[in-house]
Amino acid sequence: MTPSATVSLQPIIPTLSASNRLRLFSGSANIALAREVARYLGIDLGPMLRKKFADGELYVQVQESIRGCDVYLIQPCCNPVNDSFMELLIMIDACRRASARQITAVIPYYGYARADRKTAGRESITAKLVANLIAEAGANRVLAMDLHSAQIQGYFDIPFDHVFGSPVVLDYLISKNLPELVVVSPDVGGVARARAFAKKLNDAPLAIIDKRRQTHNVAEVMNLIGDVQGKTAVLVDDMIDTAGTINEGARLLRKEGAKAVYACATHAVFSGQAIERLSSGLFEEVIVTNTIPVPEQKQFKQLRVLSVANLLGETIWRIHEDSSVSSMFR
């Protein structure tokens, strides 16, 4: 028998260092935001093939080696929500099967967040179901912005970083130097958010709108707690969906003597009659961020869209470098 030749195996690729192990990919839901984040980090978006088959099934392929890399996948679960969410799961699974070292799902807008508890019999707690699916798909960590309910963090058994879009909105408001500010919570559930917002605006006074919700996406405003007479009222919420709540809130504030009304929210969901309501003349400005893309047909004169790309980029870098994230908001 002829002895086999001795083969000397040499490593083809050097061991990846922490600095070049970072990879950033985007789903189809908000590519513009992902590009801004990549620009902040000084890297390129990774190549990824995304397509939809004739029957509606989604296909994702990572088009570069990510073996041993720390991968960050940017995908808000916005309209069409189910397609966006399913694409995120497929992206996570593709990266896991490509032997990524760590996979972080960066979810600027967490869909199904309002279904965070049972309010009637035989309901699903869909926010928890979404958490289970993300973890089961193979995500090692989640980064989300301005959850509708902070308790959703507890639905995950993997590390979860919760960041806020308020610094971007606050910087913009402070630059306008608005006189006699009063921060208004559109409902009792948003008081903690509004109070934190008011504290950053030189301890501005706080007002609360008490409402009674009759059915989903329909709210009836009842009364106002606090004084807005002759003041500039700033309505603060995490999202604007159909704009029913914030529109009725603005109407009440005008009735109670507010000289100007500004609406601030992180997520511009803008469903149904939202654009008609927000552009009706009740608001001086409607200030949102780009966690969800706002198409041209949904833009109007009073709308101001601020970018959270630098904030997300800085958070991703701190996670990657094992630095503190919470210190960004002190």
C-alpha positions as CSV (number, residue, x, y, z in Angstrom):
1,M,0.0,0.0,0.0
2,T,1.3,3.4,-1.0
3,P,1.5,5.7,2.1
4,S,-0.5,8.9,1.8
5,A,1.2,12.2,1.4
6,T,1.6,14.4,4.5
7,V,-0.6,17.5,4.3
8,S,0.2,20.6,6.1
9,L,-2.9,22.6,7.0
10,Q,-2.5,26.4,7.4
11,P,-5.3,28.7,8.5
12,I,-6.8,30.5,5.6
13,I,-8.4,33.4,7.5
14,P,-6.8,35.0,10.6
15,T,-8.8,34.9,13.8
16,L,-11.4,37.7,13.9
17,S,-10.8,40.5,16.4
18,A,-13.6,42.2,18.2
19,S,-13.2,45.3,16.0
20,N,-13.8,43.5,12.7
21,R,-16.3,41.0,14.0
22,L,-19.2,43.4,13.7
23,R,-21.7,42.8,10.9
24,L,-24.8,44.9,10.2
25,F,-27.7,43.7,8.0
26,S,-31.1,45.2,7.2
27,G,-34.5,43.7,6.5
28,S,-36.7,45.3,3.9
29,A,-38.9,47.3,6.5
30,N,-36.6,50.3,6.9
31,I,-33.4,50.1,4.8
32,A,-32.9,53.9,4.9
33,L,-32.6,53.9,8.7
34,A,-30.2,50.9,8.5
35,R,-28.0,52.8,6.1
36,E,-27.8,55.8,8.4
37,V,-26.8,53.4,11.3
38,A,-24.1,51.8,9.1
39,R,-22.8,55.3,8.3
40,Y,-22.6,56.2,12.0
41,L,-20.7,53.0,12.7
42,G,-18.4,53.6,9.7
43,I,-19.2,50.2,8.1
44,D,-21.2,49.0,5.1
45,L,-24.5,47.1,5.3
46,G,-23.9,43.4,4.7
47,P,-25.2,42.0,1.4
48,M,-28.4,40.1,1.9
49,L,-30.8,38.7,-0.8
50,R,-34.5,39.1,0.0
51,K,-37.4,38.1,-2.2
52,K,-40.9,36.9,-2.1
53,F,-42.2,33.9,-4.0
54,A,-45.5,33.9,-6.0
55,D,-47.4,32.4,-3.1
56,G,-46.2,35.0,-0.6
57,E,-43.4,33.0,1.0
58,L,-40.3,35.0,1.9
59,Y,-36.7,34.0,1.1
60,V,-33.6,35.4,2.7
61,Q,-29.9,34.6,2.0
62,V,-26.9,36.1,3.7
63,Q,-24.4,36.7,0.9
64,E,-21.1,36.8,2.8
65,S,-19.5,34.7,5.4
66,I,-20.5,35.6,9.0
67,R,-18.9,32.6,10.7
68,G,-17.8,33.8,14.1
69,C,-19.2,37.3,13.7
70,D,-21.4,39.4,15.9
71,V,-24.4,40.1,13.7
72,Y,-26.9,42.9,14.2
73,L,-30.2,42.7,12.2
74,I,-32.2,45.9,11.8
75,Q,-35.9,45.3,11.2
76,P,-38.9,47.2,12.7
77,C,-42.1,45.2,12.8
78,C,-44.1,47.8,11.0
79,N,-46.7,47.6,8.2
80,P,-47.0,45.0,6.7
81,V,-46.5,43.8,10.3
82,N,-46.7,40.0,9.7
83,D,-44.4,40.1,6.7
84,S,-41.9,42.3,8.5
85,F,-41.9,40.0,11.6
86,M,-41.6,36.8,9.6
87,E,-38.7,38.3,7.6
88,L,-37.0,39.1,10.9
89,L,-37.4,35.5,12.0
90,I,-36.0,34.1,8.7
91,M,-33.0,36.5,8.9
92,I,-32.2,35.3,12.4
93,D,-32.5,31.7,11.4
94,A,-30.3,32.2,8.3
95,C,-27.6,33.8,10.5
96,R,-27.8,31.1,13.1
97,R,-27.3,28.4,10.4
98,A,-24.4,30.4,9.0
99,S,-22.6,30.0,12.3
100,A,-22.8,33.6,13.5
101,R,-21.1,34.0,16.9
102,Q,-23.9,36.2,18.3
103,I,-27.1,37.5,16.8
104,T,-28.8,40.7,18.0
105,A,-32.3,41.5,16.7
106,V,-32.4,45.4,16.5
107,I,-36.2,46.2,16.5
108,P,-36.8,49.9,16.4
109,Y,-40.5,49.3,16.5
110,Y,-41.7,46.2,18.3
111,G,-45.0,45.0,16.7
112,Y,-47.8,43.5,18.7
113,A,-46.6,45.4,21.8
114,R,-50.1,46.5,22.7
115,A,-51.2,42.9,23.3
116,D,-49.2,42.7,26.4
117,R,-51.8,41.2,28.8
118,K,-55.2,39.7,28.8
119,T,-58.0,42.3,29.1
120,A,-60.8,39.8,28.3
121,G,-61.3,36.1,28.3
122,R,-59.8,33.9,25.6
123,E,-57.3,36.5,24.3
124,S,-53.7,35.9,23.3
125,I,-50.9,37.7,24.9
126,T,-49.3,38.3,21.5
127,A,-46.4,40.4,22.8
128,K,-45.2,37.3,24.7
129,L,-45.7,35.0,21.7
130,V,-43.5,37.3,19.6
131,A,-40.8,37.2,22.3
132,N,-40.9,33.4,22.3
133,L,-40.6,33.2,18.5
134,I,-37.6,35.7,18.3
135,A,-35.7,33.7,20.9
136,E,-36.7,30.3,19.4
137,A,-35.5,31.5,16.0
138,G,-32.0,31.9,17.4
139,A,-31.5,35.5,18.6
140,N,-29.0,35.9,21.4
141,R,-30.0,39.5,22.3
142,V,-32.7,42.0,21.5
143,L,-32.4,45.8,21.2
144,A,-35.7,47.7,21.0
145,M,-36.8,51.3,21.2
146,D,-39.6,52.8,23.2
147,L,-41.7,49.7,24.0
148,H,-45.4,50.4,24.4
149,S,-45.1,48.5,27.7
150,A,-41.8,48.2,29.6
151,Q,-42.9,44.8,31.0
152,I,-42.3,43.2,27.6
153,Q,-38.6,43.1,28.5
154,G,-39.5,40.5,31.1
155,Y,-41.0,38.2,28.4
156,F,-37.5,37.4,27.2
157,D,-35.0,35.0,28.7
158,I,-32.2,36.5,26.7
159,P,-30.5,39.9,27.2
160,F,-32.7,42.8,26.3
161,D,-31.6,46.4,25.8
162,H,-34.4,49.0,25.9
163,V,-33.5,52.5,24.6
164,F,-35.6,55.6,24.1
165,G,-36.1,58.1,21.3
166,S,-36.8,60.9,23.7
167,P,-33.3,62.4,23.7
168,V,-33.7,63.1,20.0
169,V,-37.1,64.7,20.4
170,L,-36.0,66.7,23.5
171,D,-33.0,68.1,21.7
172,Y,-35.3,69.3,18.9
173,L,-37.8,70.9,21.3
174,I,-35.1,72.6,23.4
175,S,-33.7,74.1,20.2
176,K,-37.0,75.7,19.5
177,N,-37.0,77.5,22.8
178,L,-40.8,77.2,23.2
179,P,-42.3,79.5,25.9
180,E,-44.4,78.4,28.9
181,L,-44.3,74.7,28.3
182,V,-46.6,72.1,29.9
183,V,-46.1,68.4,29.1
184,V,-49.3,66.5,28.7
185,S,-49.9,62.7,29.0
186,P,-52.7,61.6,26.6
187,D,-53.8,58.9,29.2
188,V,-53.1,57.8,32.7
189,G,-50.9,54.9,31.5
190,G,-48.4,57.3,29.9
191,V,-47.9,59.5,33.0
192,A,-44.4,58.0,33.8
193,R,-43.3,58.7,30.3
194,A,-44.6,62.2,30.3
195,R,-43.1,62.9,33.8
196,A,-39.7,61.8,32.6
197,F,-40.0,64.0,29.5
198,A,-41.1,67.0,31.6
199,K,-38.1,66.6,34.0
200,K,-35.7,66.9,31.0
201,L,-37.5,70.1,30.0
202,N,-36.4,72.0,33.1
203,D,-39.1,70.4,35.2
204,A,-41.9,71.7,33.1
205,P,-45.4,71.3,34.7
206,L,-47.4,68.1,33.9
207,A,-51.0,67.7,32.8
208,I,-53.0,64.4,32.3
209,I,-55.9,63.6,30.0
210,D,-58.3,61.1,31.5
211,K,-60.0,59.0,28.7
212,R,-62.3,56.1,28.4
213,R,-61.6,53.6,25.6
214,Q,-64.8,52.1,24.2
215,T,-63.3,49.7,21.5
216,H,-59.9,49.1,19.9
217,N,-58.6,52.2,18.2
218,V,-61.5,54.3,19.5
219,A,-61.0,56.5,22.6
220,E,-63.3,59.0,24.2
221,V,-61.6,61.9,26.1
222,M,-63.3,62.8,29.3
223,N,-61.4,65.5,31.2
224,L,-58.1,67.3,31.8
225,I,-56.1,67.2,35.0
226,G,-53.8,70.2,35.2
227,D,-53.6,73.8,33.9
228,V,-52.8,74.6,30.2
229,Q,-54.4,78.0,30.0
230,G,-52.2,80.3,27.8
231,K,-49.4,77.7,27.6
232,T,-47.7,75.6,25.0
233,A,-48.9,72.1,25.4
234,V,-46.6,69.2,24.4
235,L,-48.5,65.9,24.0
236,V,-46.1,62.9,24.6
237,D,-46.8,59.3,23.6
238,D,-44.8,56.3,22.4
239,M,-46.7,56.0,19.1
240,I,-49.3,57.6,16.9
241,D,-51.5,55.0,15.2
242,T,-54.9,56.2,14.0
243,A,-54.3,59.5,15.9
244,G,-57.8,59.3,17.5
245,T,-56.5,59.6,21.1
246,I,-54.0,62.4,20.4
247,N,-56.4,64.3,18.2
248,E,-59.2,64.4,20.8
249,G,-56.5,65.3,23.4
250,A,-55.4,68.3,21.3
251,R,-59.0,69.3,20.8
252,L,-59.5,69.3,24.6
253,L,-56.3,71.2,25.2
254,R,-57.4,73.9,22.7
255,K,-60.8,74.1,24.4
256,E,-59.0,74.5,27.8
257,G,-57.0,77.5,26.5
258,A,-53.7,76.1,25.3
259,K,-52.2,78.7,22.9
260,A,-50.3,76.0,20.9
261,V,-50.2,72.2,20.8
262,Y,-47.3,70.0,19.8
263,A,-47.5,66.2,19.4
264,C,-44.4,64.1,20.1
265,A,-44.1,60.3,19.5
266,T,-41.4,57.9,18.7
267,H,-43.3,55.6,16.3
268,A,-45.2,57.0,13.4
269,V,-47.6,54.1,12.7
270,F,-50.1,56.4,10.9
271,S,-53.0,54.1,10.2
272,G,-56.6,54.8,9.0
273,Q,-57.5,58.5,9.4
274,A,-54.3,59.5,11.1
275,I,-53.0,61.9,8.4
276,E,-56.4,63.7,8.0
277,R,-56.6,64.1,11.8
278,L,-53.0,65.3,12.3
279,S,-53.1,67.8,9.5
280,S,-56.4,69.3,10.5
281,G,-54.8,72.4,12.1
282,L,-55.0,71.4,15.7
283,F,-51.2,70.9,15.9
284,E,-48.4,73.4,15.4
285,E,-46.1,70.4,14.7
286,V,-46.3,66.6,14.9
287,I,-42.8,65.4,15.9
288,V,-41.9,61.7,15.3
289,T,-38.8,59.7,14.6
290,N,-37.8,57.4,11.7
291,T,-38.1,54.1,13.6
292,I,-40.9,53.5,11.0
293,P,-40.5,54.9,7.5
294,V,-43.0,57.6,6.6
295,P,-43.9,57.3,2.9
296,E,-44.3,60.5,0.8
297,Q,-48.1,60.0,0.7
298,K,-48.3,60.1,4.5
299,Q,-46.3,63.3,4.9
300,F,-47.9,66.7,5.6
301,K,-46.9,70.3,6.4
302,Q,-46.9,70.0,10.2
303,L,-44.8,66.8,10.2
304,R,-41.2,66.7,11.5
305,V,-39.3,63.4,11.2
306,L,-36.2,63.1,13.4
307,S,-33.5,60.5,12.9
308,V,-32.6,58.0,15.7
309,A,-29.9,56.4,13.6
310,N,-27.0,57.9,15.6
311,L,-28.6,56.8,18.9
312,L,-29.1,53.2,17.6
313,G,-25.6,53.2,16.2
314,E,-24.1,54.3,19.4
315,T,-26.1,51.6,21.3
316,I,-25.0,48.9,18.9
317,W,-21.4,50.0,19.3
318,R,-21.7,49.9,23.1
319,I,-23.2,46.5,23.1
320,H,-20.5,45.3,20.8
321,E,-17.8,46.7,23.0
322,D,-19.5,45.5,26.3
323,S,-19.9,49.1,27.5
324,S,-22.8,50.6,29.4
325,V,-26.0,51.4,27.5
326,S,-28.0,52.9,30.3
327,S,-25.3,55.6,30.9
328,M,-26.3,57.2,27.6
329,F,-29.6,58.3,29.1
330,R,-28.3,59.8,32.4
